[in-house]
């Protein structure tokens, strides 16, 4: 695989993402492509045990590997950028920091626009594919999407930062490395997926409550793509809840070991109520 073409593709994707934020004009960011190795994950992972963290933000880490003196920018455990040049590395770091600081959550489309997205892409060969990515809002969990095309997907999401509130269906721009196809999913006919999407737009969008533990993005995406509203992240959801309890305890000066961990929210693996609701919904 050509590293320069990977670089161009990755940076083009980053610029498109930043430009579509709507907060600033795209020309305020980097202009000419930088000669960086981006996207070749299997060759980019730094030795974290011998790396010096130069800067860190909520989404990315800028570090230098001491044994090779190479510079990296990482998203969690995944390296997004590798270069020998400090100036190039820092330019990339600043671009990613700026993209992270912007409101990159897409503005929810109207009901009419959502229906149009589905209708326009129903014949796309990628339509209806179940995708997942690391959830950047709820760390340690997976976020699920229903693919519309090569570049876009629909996702069930909470209005940031609340997650017990009326949910919304939003259109996401896909990243080649960030979003991956879910495994062991029996393909469903495009007509059935389109019908389920139209029904959920009509019935669920901005009407039904997003609930991380009872009806999250995985519950919704699997409901649309398989007909079953399931989430296989019960253990991870419990761990996420426990971490929030402990974090709040520390912030309040309480020993996390003294927390009452018995009052865990009900974690629903299969939401039969939503399956029935979508089944009974009348498609517009």
C-alpha positions in Angstrom: 0.0 0.0 0.0 1.4 3.4 -0.9 2.1 5.5 2.2 1.8 8.8 0.4 -1.6 8.0 -1.0 -2.7 6.9 2.5 -1.4 10.2 3.9 -3.3 12.2 1.3 -6.5 10.2 1.9 -6.2 10.5 5.7 -5.5 14.2 5.6 -8.3 14.9 3.1 -10.7 13.0 5.3 -9.5 15.1 8.3 -10.0 18.3 6.4 -13.4 17.3 5.2 -14.4 16.5 8.8 -13.1 19.8 10.1 -14.7 21.8 7.3 -18.1 20.2 7.8 -18.2 21.3 11.5 -19.7 24.6 10.4 -17.8 26.6 13.0 -14.9 27.9 10.9 -13.9 28.1 7.3 -11.8 25.1 6.1 -9.0 27.4 4.9 -8.1 28.3 8.5 -6.6 24.8 8.9 -3.6 23.3 7.2 -3.5 23.7 3.5 -0.8 21.7 1.6 -0.7 17.9 2.5 2.1 17.0 5.0 4.5 14.2 4.2 3.5 11.9 7.1 2.8 8.2 7.5 -0.9 8.0 8.4 -3.2 5.1 8.6 -0.8 2.2 8.4 -1.7 1.1 11.9 0.3 -2.1 11.9 3.5 -0.2 11.4 2.8 2.9 13.5 2.3 1.7 17.0 4.9 3.3 19.4 6.5 1.6 22.3 4.5 3.2 25.0 6.7 2.0 27.8 9.7 4.0 26.4 7.7 7.0 25.1 7.7 10.5 26.5 4.3 12.2 26.5 4.8 15.7 25.2 1.2 17.0 25.2 -2.2 15.4 25.9 -5.8 16.4 25.4 -9.1 14.5 25.9 -9.0 12.8 22.5 -5.3 12.7 21.4 -1.8 12.2 22.8 1.4 13.7 21.3 4.5 11.7 22.3 8.0 10.8 21.3 9.4 7.3 21.3 12.8 7.5 23.1 14.4 4.6 21.4 13.8 5.8 17.8 13.2 9.5 18.4 10.1 9.2 16.3 7.1 11.5 17.0 3.5 10.1 17.2 0.0 11.4 17.6 -2.3 8.7 19.1 -6.0 8.4 19.4 -6.2 6.2 22.5 -4.0 3.2 21.7 -4.1 3.7 18.0 -1.4 5.8 16.3 -2.8 8.2 13.7 0.5 9.9 12.7 4.2 9.1 12.7 7.1 11.3 11.5 10.8 12.1 12.3 10.1 15.8 11.9 9.0 17.7 15.0 7.6 20.6 13.0 5.4 18.3 10.9 4.3 16.3 14.0 3.4 19.4 15.9 1.4 20.8 12.9 -0.5 17.6 12.8 -1.0 17.7 16.5 -2.4 21.2 16.4 -4.8 20.3 13.5 -6.2 17.4 15.5 -6.4 19.4 18.7 -8.4 22.0 16.8 -10.7 19.5 15.2 -11.2 17.9 18.6 -12.1 21.3 20.2 -14.7 22.1 17.6 -18.2 20.8 17.9 -17.8 17.9 15.5 -21.2 16.4 16.4 -23.2 16.9 13.3 -26.3 19.0 13.5 -29.3 16.6 13.6 -31.2 16.6 10.3 -34.9 17.3 10.1 -37.3 14.4 9.7 -37.7 15.2 6.0 -33.9 15.3 5.4 -33.4 12.0 7.2 -36.1 10.3 5.1 -34.4 11.7 2.0 -31.0 10.4 3.1 -32.4 6.9 3.3 -34.3 7.1 0.0 -31.4 8.4 -1.9 -28.9 5.8 -0.7 -31.1 2.7 -0.6 -29.6 1.3 -3.7 -26.0 1.8 -2.6 -24.1 -1.5 -2.3 -23.0 -0.5 1.3 -26.5 0.4 2.4 -27.6 -1.3 5.6 -24.2 -2.5 6.9 -23.8 -2.6 10.6 -20.7 -0.6 11.7 -19.0 0.0 15.0 -16.4 2.4 16.4 -14.9 3.4 19.7 -17.3 5.7 21.6 -15.6 9.0 22.3 -18.4 10.2 24.5 -18.8 7.1 26.7 -15.2 5.9 27.0 -14.7 2.1 27.0 -17.9 1.4 25.0 -18.6 0.8 21.3 -20.8 3.0 19.2 -22.9 1.5 16.4 -24.0 2.9 13.1 -26.2 1.9 10.1 -24.3 2.6 6.9 -25.9 4.6 4.1 -23.1 4.8 1.6 -19.3 4.7 1.2 -19.0 7.9 3.2 -22.0 8.3 5.6 -24.0 6.4 8.2 -26.9 7.0 10.6 -26.5 6.8 14.3 -28.8 7.0 17.3 -27.4 9.6 19.7 -28.1 11.6 22.8 -28.0 15.4 22.7 -24.5 16.1 24.1 -23.7 15.8 26.9 -26.8 14.3 28.4 -27.7 10.6 27.8 -31.1 10.5 29.5 -32.9 12.7 27.0 -34.9 12.5 23.8 -32.5 10.9 21.3 -31.8 11.9 17.7 -30.8 10.3 14.6 -27.7 12.0 13.1 -25.7 11.5 9.9 -22.1 10.7 10.5 -19.1 11.1 8.2 -17.3 7.8 8.1 -13.5 7.3 8.7 -11.8 4.4 7.0 -9.9 3.4 10.1 -12.4 4.5 12.8 -15.5 2.7 11.6 -15.5 -1.1 11.0 -18.0 -3.6 9.9 -19.6 -5.7 12.7 -19.0 -9.5 12.4 -21.4 -12.4 12.5 -24.4 -10.3 11.3 -26.8 -12.0 8.8 -27.3 -9.5 6.0 -30.8 -8.2 5.8 -32.5 -7.1 2.5 -32.0 -3.4 1.7 -35.8 -2.9 1.5 -36.2 -4.3 5.0 -33.5 -2.0 6.4 -34.9 1.0 4.6 -38.4 0.3 5.9 -37.0 0.0 9.5 -35.1 3.3 9.1 -38.1 5.1 7.8 -40.2 3.7 10.7 -37.6 4.7 13.3 -37.2 8.2 11.9 -41.0 8.6 12.0 -41.4 7.0 15.5 -38.2 7.3 17.5 -36.3 10.4 16.3 -36.6 13.2 18.8 -39.5 11.4 20.4 -38.0 8.4 22.3 -35.5 8.7 25.1 -31.9 7.7 24.5 -30.8 5.6 27.4 -27.2 4.3 27.6 -28.3 1.2 29.6 -31.6 0.4 28.0 -31.7 1.8 24.4 -28.3 2.9 23.2 -26.8 3.2 19.7 -26.2 -0.6 19.5 -29.8 -1.4 20.6 -31.0 0.9 17.8 -28.6 -0.2 15.0 -29.1 -3.9 15.6 -32.8 -3.4 15.7 -32.7 -1.8 12.2 -30.2 -4.2 10.7 -31.3 -7.5 12.3 -34.8 -6.9 13.7 -33.6 -7.5 17.3 -32.9 -4.6 19.6 -29.9 -6.0 21.4 -26.7 -4.8 23.0 -23.9 -7.2 23.8 -22.0 -4.8 26.0 -23.6 -5.6 29.4 -20.2 -6.1 31.2 -18.7 -3.0 29.6 -21.8 -0.9 30.5 -21.6 -2.0 34.1 -17.9 -1.2 34.1 -18.6 2.2 32.7 -21.3 2.9 35.3 -18.9 1.8 38.1 -16.2 4.0 36.8 -18.5 7.0 36.8 -19.5 6.3 40.4 -15.9 6.0 41.5 -14.9 9.2 39.6 -17.7 11.2 41.3 -16.7 9.8 44.7 -13.1 10.9 44.2 -14.3 14.4 43.1 -16.3 14.5 46.4 -13.4 13.4 48.5 -14.9 10.0 49.2 -12.9 6.8 49.1 -14.2 4.8 46.1 -14.2 1.6 48.2 -16.8 3.2 50.4 -19.3 3.8 47.5 -22.5 1.9 47.4 -22.1 -0.2 44.2 -25.3 -2.1 44.6 -27.6 0.4 43.0 -26.7 -0.3 39.5 -29.1 0.9 36.7 -31.0 -1.9 34.9 -28.9 -2.9 31.9 -31.1 -4.3 29.2 -29.5 -6.8 26.8 -32.6 -7.1 24.5 -35.2 -4.3 24.4 -38.5 -6.1 23.5 -40.5 -2.9 23.9 -38.5 -1.2 21.1 -38.8 -4.2 18.9 -42.6 -4.1 19.3 -42.7 -0.4 18.9 -40.9 -0.5 15.6 -42.9 -3.4 14.4 -46.2 -1.6 15.1 -45.0 1.7 13.7 -46.6 3.0 10.5 -44.0 3.9 7.9 -44.7 7.3 6.3 
